[in-house]
Amino acid sequence: MRKVPCEIIVWNVLPCIRRALATSLFKKGLNQKEIANKIGVSSAAISQYLASKRGKNMRFNEKILKEIEKSADAILKGNDAIEEICKICKIIKEEMSMEEEIC
């Protein structure tokens, strides 16, 4: 059965975006609780993202990684994390065919 593109995004892409953002924010000096508050998930989820136990099903190309870094900087400056995540997701959707297997 073919999956709806949004289902693929929610189950496969979104956790990978969150992991990449969490990793970037952690490297920029935020602790797990601060990251959780900024991106709207639990501290336990951040712990799993940083330990690569969650959101490890795909690798991003350089363009997307640069956008994730820009978004991390924007979040640090006070931009809304949801808007930043949606921006990254839009770029991913443009770059990838949703017919491809993501995992």
Phi and psi restraints in degrees (value plus and minus 20) as a CYANA .aco file:
   2 ARG   PHI     -95.9   -55.9
   2 ARG   PSI     116.8   156.8
   3 LYS   PHI    -110.6   -70.6
   3 LYS   PSI     129.3   169.3
   4 VAL   PHI     -90.0   -50.0
   4 VAL   PSI     116.8   156.8
   5 PRO   PHI     -71.8   -31.8
   5 PRO   PSI     -58.7   -18.7
   6 CYS   PHI     -83.6   -43.6
   6 CYS   PSI     -54.3   -14.3
   7 GLU   PHI     -85.1   -45.1
   7 GLU   PSI     -61.5   -21.5
   8 ILE   PHI     -81.7   -41.7
   8 ILE   PSI     -63.8   -23.8
   9 ILE   PHI     -80.3   -40.3
   9 ILE   PSI     -70.2   -30.2
  10 VAL   PHI     -82.8   -42.8
  10 VAL   PSI     -64.3   -24.3
  11 TRP   PHI    -104.1   -64.1
  11 TRP   PSI     -49.4    -9.4
  12 ASN   PHI    -135.1   -95.1
  12 ASN   PSI     -64.3   -24.3
  13 VAL   PHI    -104.2   -64.2
  13 VAL   PSI     -67.3   -27.3
  14 LEU   PHI     -75.7   -35.7
  14 LEU   PSI     -66.1   -26.1
  15 PRO   PHI     -80.7   -40.7
  15 PRO   PSI     -54.2   -14.2
  16 CYS   PHI     -90.3   -50.3
  16 CYS   PSI     -57.3   -17.3
  17 ILE   PHI     -84.2   -44.2
  17 ILE   PSI     -66.1   -26.1
  18 ARG   PHI     -81.5   -41.5
  18 ARG   PSI     -61.0   -21.0
  19 ARG   PHI     -82.3   -42.3
  19 ARG   PSI     -65.4   -25.4
  20 ALA   PHI     -84.4   -44.4
  20 ALA   PSI     -61.6   -21.6
  21 LEU   PHI     -85.0   -45.0
  21 LEU   PSI     -63.8   -23.8
  22 ALA   PHI     -80.6   -40.6
  22 ALA   PSI     -63.3   -23.3
  23 THR   PHI     -82.6   -42.6
  23 THR   PSI     -64.7   -24.7
  24 SER   PHI     -83.4   -43.4
  24 SER   PSI     -65.8   -25.8
  25 LEU   PHI     -85.4   -45.4
  25 LEU   PSI     -56.1   -16.1
  26 PHE   PHI     -84.3   -44.3
  26 PHE   PSI     -63.6   -23.6
  27 LYS   PHI     -84.6   -44.6
  27 LYS   PSI     -44.9    -4.9
  28 LYS   PHI    -107.1   -67.1
  28 LYS   PSI     -16.6    23.4
  29 GLY   PHI      86.7   126.7
  29 GLY   PSI     -19.8    20.2
  30 LEU   PHI    -101.5   -61.5
  30 LEU   PSI     127.4   167.4
  31 ASN   PHI    -108.8   -68.8
  31 ASN   PSI     153.9   193.9
  32 GLN   PHI     -80.9   -40.9
  32 GLN   PSI     -60.2   -20.2
  33 LYS   PHI     -85.5   -45.5
  33 LYS   PSI     -62.5   -22.5
  34 GLU   PHI     -83.4   -43.4
  34 GLU   PSI     -62.2   -22.2
  35 ILE   PHI     -83.3   -43.3
  35 ILE   PSI     -65.5   -25.5
  36 ALA   PHI     -77.2   -37.2
  36 ALA   PSI     -65.0   -25.0
  37 ASN   PHI     -84.3   -44.3
  37 ASN   PSI     -59.0   -19.0
  38 LYS   PHI     -89.2   -49.2
  38 LYS   PSI     -62.0   -22.0
  39 ILE   PHI    -121.9   -81.9
  39 ILE   PSI     -18.3    21.7
  40 GLY   PHI      57.0    97.0
  40 GLY   PSI      16.6    56.6
  41 VAL   PHI    -150.5  -110.5
  41 VAL   PSI     155.1   195.1
  42 SER   PHI     -97.7   -57.7
  42 SER   PSI     140.2   180.2
  43 SER   PHI     -82.7   -42.7
  43 SER   PSI     -53.7   -13.7
  44 ALA   PHI     -83.9   -43.9
  44 ALA   PSI     -59.7   -19.7
  45 ALA   PHI     -83.3   -43.3
  45 ALA   PSI     -62.3   -22.3
  46 ILE   PHI     -81.8   -41.8
  46 ILE   PSI     -62.2   -22.2
  47 SER   PHI     -77.2   -37.2
  47 SER   PSI     -63.8   -23.8
  48 GLN   PHI     -88.5   -48.5
  48 GLN   PSI     -58.5   -18.5
  49 TYR   PHI     -82.4   -42.4
  49 TYR   PSI     -65.4   -25.4
  50 LEU   PHI     -88.8   -48.8
  50 LEU   PSI     -46.6    -6.6
  51 ALA   PHI    -110.5   -70.5
  51 ALA   PSI     -13.6    26.4
  52 SER   PHI      36.5    76.5
  52 SER   PSI      14.3    54.3
  53 LYS   PHI    -114.7   -74.7
  53 LYS   PSI     -29.6    10.4
  54 ARG   PHI    -163.0  -123.0
  54 ARG   PSI     123.1   163.1
  55 GLY   PHI      53.4    93.4
  55 GLY   PSI      17.4    57.4
  56 LYS   PHI    -134.5   -94.5
  56 LYS   PSI      -4.5    35.5
  57 ASN   PHI    -103.9   -63.9
  57 ASN   PSI     -27.0    13.0
  58 MET   PHI    -167.5  -127.5
  58 MET   PSI     137.1   177.1
  59 ARG   PHI    -134.4   -94.4
  59 ARG   PSI     120.6   160.6
  60 PHE   PHI    -117.3   -77.3
  60 PHE   PSI     128.0   168.0
  61 ASN   PHI     -96.3   -56.3
  61 ASN   PSI     153.8   193.8
  62 GLU   PHI     -80.1   -40.1
  62 GLU   PSI     -59.7   -19.7
  63 LYS   PHI     -79.4   -39.4
  63 LYS   PSI     -66.1   -26.1
  64 ILE   PHI     -89.0   -49.0
  64 ILE   PSI     -59.5   -19.5
  65 LEU   PHI     -81.2   -41.2
  65 LEU   PSI     -58.7   -18.7
  66 LYS   PHI     -85.3   -45.3
  66 LYS   PSI     -59.6   -19.6
  67 GLU   PHI     -85.4   -45.4
  67 GLU   PSI     -57.1   -17.1
  68 ILE   PHI     -84.3   -44.3
  68 ILE   PSI     -61.8   -21.8
  69 GLU   PHI     -82.7   -42.7
  69 GLU   PSI     -63.3   -23.3
  70 LYS   PHI     -81.3   -41.3
  70 LYS   PSI     -62.2   -22.2
  71 SER   PHI     -85.9   -45.9
  71 SER   PSI     -59.0   -19.0
  72 ALA   PHI     -81.0   -41.0
  72 ALA   PSI     -63.9   -23.9
  73 ASP   PHI     -83.1   -43.1
  73 ASP   PSI     -61.5   -21.5
  74 ALA   PHI     -84.5   -44.5
  74 ALA   PSI     -59.3   -19.3
  75 ILE   PHI     -84.3   -44.3
  75 ILE   PSI     -60.5   -20.5
  76 LEU   PHI     -81.7   -41.7
  76 LEU   PSI     -51.4   -11.4
  77 LYS   PHI    -103.8   -63.8
  77 LYS   PSI     -21.9    18.1
  78 GLY   PHI      89.5   129.5
  78 GLY   PSI     -20.4    19.6
  79 ASN   PHI     -84.9   -44.9
  79 ASN   PSI     133.5   173.5
  80 ASP   PHI     -89.9   -49.9
  80 ASP   PSI     106.6   146.6
  81 ALA   PHI     -83.4   -43.4
  81 ALA   PSI     -56.0   -16.0
  82 ILE   PHI     -82.9   -42.9
  82 ILE   PSI     -63.7   -23.7
  83 GLU   PHI     -82.3   -42.3
  83 GLU   PSI     -59.5   -19.5
  84 GLU   PHI     -87.5   -47.5
  84 GLU   PSI     -62.3   -22.3
  85 ILE   PHI     -83.5   -43.5
  85 ILE   PSI     -61.7   -21.7
  86 CYS   PHI     -83.1   -43.1
  86 CYS   PSI     -57.4   -17.4
  87 LYS   PHI     -83.0   -43.0
  87 LYS   PSI     -64.9   -24.9
  88 ILE   PHI     -83.6   -43.6
  88 ILE   PSI     -64.5   -24.5
  89 CYS   PHI     -79.3   -39.3
  89 CYS   PSI     -62.5   -22.5
  90 LYS   PHI     -80.7   -40.7
  90 LYS   PSI     -62.2   -22.2
  91 ILE   PHI     -83.6   -43.6
  91 ILE   PSI     -63.0   -23.0
  92 ILE   PHI     -81.8   -41.8
  92 ILE   PSI     -64.1   -24.1
  93 LYS   PHI     -82.0   -42.0
  93 LYS   PSI     -56.4   -16.4
  94 GLU   PHI     -89.7   -49.7
  94 GLU   PSI     -53.1   -13.1
  95 GLU   PHI    -104.9   -64.9
  95 GLU   PSI     -46.4    -6.4
  96 MET   PHI    -135.4   -95.4
  96 MET   PSI     125.0   165.0
  97 SER   PHI    -102.6   -62.6
  97 SER   PSI     106.4   146.4
  98 MET   PHI     -91.5   -51.5
  98 MET   PSI     -26.1    13.9
  99 GLU   PHI     -96.6   -56.6
  99 GLU   PSI     -42.6    -2.6
 100 GLU   PHI     -90.2   -50.2
 100 GLU   PSI     134.4   174.4
 101 GLU   PHI     -97.7   -57.7
 101 GLU   PSI     106.1   146.1
 102 ILE   PHI    -107.0   -67.0
 102 ILE   PSI     -56.9   -16.9
